[in-house]
Amino acid sequence: MEISIPVQREKTIFAAHKSNMGSFFSKILFYGVVLPISYLPFTVLYWLADFVYYLTYHVVGYRKKIVRNNLKNSFPDLNDKELKKIEKGFYRHFADFLVESVKSLTISNQEIIKRCAILNPEVPNKYFDEGRSVMVLCGHYNNWEYYAVGLAQQMKHKVYAAYQPLKNNFFNQVLLKSRQRFGIKMMSMKEVPRKLVKSPKVPTMSIMVNDQSPHAPKKAYWNTFLNQPTGWMTGTERLASKLDQVVLFGCIRKRKRGFYEVSFYPITDNPKEINEGCVLDKHTKYLEMVIAENPEYWLWSHRRWKHKKPE
């Protein structure tokens, strides 16, 4: 007992020192590299993106094995040449996404609205006029950072978005500040039920990126997505039913380099009246639809199928 106290104190001091050093280097990286890059014009940023593509694809081979395996399993009918084309397209788009995400730190409100246009705001606005909150399901498709930065100021609803906090506290705060600059309110996954259950004065729109791999496969809802048995987290569907919220699918398409368009598709306006899994099945079909249009724009480097369906 007499020995453990100083040992524990030493561990605490070491952890605090390590955390402070990590924060110090994070600040140097952000203020010395990331922030200055965000002020560059788009023309220069896309030159940088071309270099990032070459580096990640041809030199580093970032997660290339995961990308190839995901593509092969998702599109079994495509030949090697067709899969290779999608693969290269993904890395080119991913490089664009990285520089566009950096740009979102300092982009103006006028510019983000121009680059993230809402094609059919009348769909969610109809429910706002009826006094109803909506839940928007979407995926890691195209530029979800622009979605976060450019959506709230174009909606009648008070917009919330769920996110997974970063382990690096400094960059987590940078991320929150960037996304919340124009009105969206971020909430961690743990905060979602508590914040949405509260009766709001203004109808809310909650954005849920719902194509992550489930943490508990046995509790997940399973269906077929991109030709593979796929588990889905059920929290969004259960919460929508509990709160009786309208559920929409939110799609962001790429019009041209750096310019995106958001469309909303109905899933259900009566979540209490439909069978369990119906919301997730419809979300799956919509997501497959937009991926089929331009498969290179989905996040193929994500280990989406790391869990197998329980027997």
Backbone hydrogen bonds, N-H to C=O, Kabsch-Sander energy under -0.5 kcal/mol:
donor,donor_aa,acceptor,acceptor_aa,energy
5,I,1,M,-1.1
7,V,3,I,-1.5
8,Q,4,S,-2.7
9,R,5,I,-2.4
10,E,6,P,-2.4
11,K,7,V,-2.1
12,T,8,Q,-2.2
13,I,9,R,-2.4
14,F,10,E,-2.4
15,A,11,K,-2.5
16,A,12,T,-2.4
17,H,13,I,-2.4
18,K,14,F,-2.6
19,S,15,A,-2.3
20,N,16,A,-2.4
21,M,17,H,-2.4
22,G,18,K,-2.3
23,S,19,S,-2.3
24,F,20,N,-2.2
25,F,21,M,-2.4
26,S,22,G,-2.0
27,K,23,S,-2.2
28,I,24,F,-1.9
29,L,25,F,-2.5
30,F,26,S,-2.6
31,Y,27,K,-2.9
32,G,28,I,-2.2
33,V,29,L,-1.6
34,V,29,L,-2.1
35,L,30,F,-3.3
37,I,33,V,-1.8
38,S,34,V,-1.7
39,Y,35,L,-0.7
39,Y,36,P,-0.9
40,L,37,I,-1.8
45,L,41,P,-2.2
46,Y,42,F,-2.5
47,W,43,T,-1.1
48,L,44,V,-2.2
49,A,45,L,-2.3
50,D,46,Y,-1.8
51,F,47,W,-1.5
52,V,48,L,-2.6
53,Y,49,A,-2.7
54,Y,50,D,-1.9
55,L,51,F,-2.5
56,T,52,V,-3.1
57,Y,53,Y,-2.6
58,H,53,Y,-0.5
58,H,54,Y,-1.5
59,V,54,Y,-1.1
59,V,55,L,-0.7
60,V,55,L,-3.6
61,G,56,T,-0.8
62,Y,56,T,-2.3
64,K,61,G,-2.0
67,V,63,R,-2.4
68,R,64,K,-2.6
69,N,65,K,-2.1
70,N,66,I,-2.6
71,L,67,V,-2.4
72,K,68,R,-2.5
73,N,69,N,-2.2
74,S,70,N,-1.9
75,F,71,L,-2.3
78,L,75,F,-1.6
83,L,79,N,-2.3
84,K,80,D,-2.4
85,K,81,K,-1.7
86,I,82,E,-1.7
87,E,83,L,-2.5
88,K,84,K,-2.5
89,G,85,K,-2.2
90,F,86,I,-2.6
91,Y,87,E,-1.9
92,R,88,K,-2.2
93,H,89,G,-2.5
94,F,90,F,-3.0
95,A,91,Y,-1.9
96,D,92,R,-1.8
97,F,93,H,-2.9
98,L,94,F,-2.1
99,V,95,A,-1.9
100,E,96,D,-2.6
101,S,97,F,-2.3
102,V,98,L,-1.8
103,K,99,V,-2.3
104,S,100,E,-1.6
105,L,102,V,-1.5
106,T,103,K,-1.7
107,I,103,K,-1.3
112,I,108,S,-2.3
113,I,109,N,-2.0
114,K,110,Q,-1.5
115,R,111,E,-1.7
116,C,112,I,-1.0
117,A,260,Y,-2.0
119,L,117,A,-0.7
119,L,262,V,-2.8
120,N,262,V,-0.6
123,V,120,N,-1.8
125,N,121,P,-2.4
126,K,122,E,-1.5
127,Y,123,V,-0.8
127,Y,124,P,-0.5
128,F,124,P,-1.7
129,D,125,N,-2.4
130,E,126,K,-0.9
131,G,128,F,-1.8
132,R,127,Y,-3.1
134,V,204,T,-2.8
135,M,246,V,-3.3
136,V,206,S,-3.0
137,L,135,M,-0.6
137,L,248,L,-3.0
138,C,208,M,-2.2
141,Y,139,G,-2.3
142,N,297,Y,-2.8
144,W,142,N,-0.9
147,Y,143,N,-1.3
148,A,144,W,-1.8
149,V,145,E,-2.4
150,G,146,Y,-3.0
151,L,147,Y,-0.9
154,Q,151,L,-2.0
155,M,152,A,-1.5
158,K,203,P,-2.2
159,V,157,H,-0.7
160,Y,205,M,-3.3
161,A,185,K,-2.1
162,A,207,I,-2.3
163,Y,187,M,-1.8
169,N,167,K,-0.8
172,N,168,N,-2.1
173,Q,169,N,-2.1
174,V,170,F,-1.9
175,L,171,F,-2.5
176,L,172,N,-2.2
177,K,173,Q,-2.5
178,S,174,V,-2.4
179,R,175,L,-2.5
180,Q,176,L,-2.1
181,R,178,S,-0.9
183,G,180,Q,-1.3
185,K,159,V,-2.3
186,M,184,I,-0.5
187,M,161,A,-2.4
189,M,163,Y,-1.2
191,E,188,S,-1.0
192,V,188,S,-1.1
195,K,191,E,-2.7
196,L,192,V,-2.4
197,V,193,P,-1.8
198,K,194,R,-0.9
205,M,158,K,-2.4
206,S,134,V,-2.2
207,I,160,Y,-2.5
207,I,205,M,-0.5
208,M,136,V,-3.0
208,M,206,S,-0.5
210,N,138,C,-2.7
210,N,208,M,-0.9
219,K,216,A,-1.7
220,A,216,A,-0.7
220,A,217,P,-0.7
221,Y,232,W,-2.5
223,N,230,T,-2.1
225,F,223,N,-0.5
225,F,228,Q,-2.7
228,Q,225,F,-0.9
230,T,223,N,-3.2
232,W,221,Y,-2.3
238,R,234,T,-2.4
239,L,235,G,-2.5
240,A,236,T,-2.4
241,S,237,E,-1.9
242,K,238,R,-2.4
243,L,239,L,-2.5
244,D,240,A,-0.8
245,Q,240,A,-2.0
246,V,133,S,-1.9
247,V,268,T,-3.3
248,L,135,M,-2.8
249,F,265,Y,-3.3
250,G,137,L,-2.8
250,G,248,L,-0.5
251,C,249,F,-0.6
251,C,263,S,-3.0
253,R,251,C,-0.6
253,R,261,E,-3.0
255,R,253,R,-0.7
255,R,259,F,-2.2
256,K,259,F,-1.3
259,F,256,K,-2.6
260,Y,115,R,-2.5
261,E,253,R,-2.5
262,V,117,A,-3.3
263,S,251,C,-2.7
265,Y,249,F,-2.5
267,I,247,V,-2.3
268,T,247,V,-1.9
273,E,270,N,-1.7
278,C,275,N,-1.9
281,D,277,G,-2.4
282,K,278,C,-2.3
283,H,279,V,-2.4
284,T,280,L,-2.3
285,K,281,D,-1.9
286,Y,282,K,-2.3
287,L,283,H,-2.5
288,E,284,T,-2.5
289,M,285,K,-2.0
290,V,286,Y,-2.1
291,I,287,L,-2.1
292,A,288,E,-2.4
293,E,289,M,-1.1
294,N,290,V,-1.5
297,Y,294,N,-1.9
298,W,295,P,-1.4
299,L,140,H,-1.4
300,W,298,W,-1.8
302,H,299,L,-1.4
304,R,302,H,-2.1
306,K,303,R,-1.1
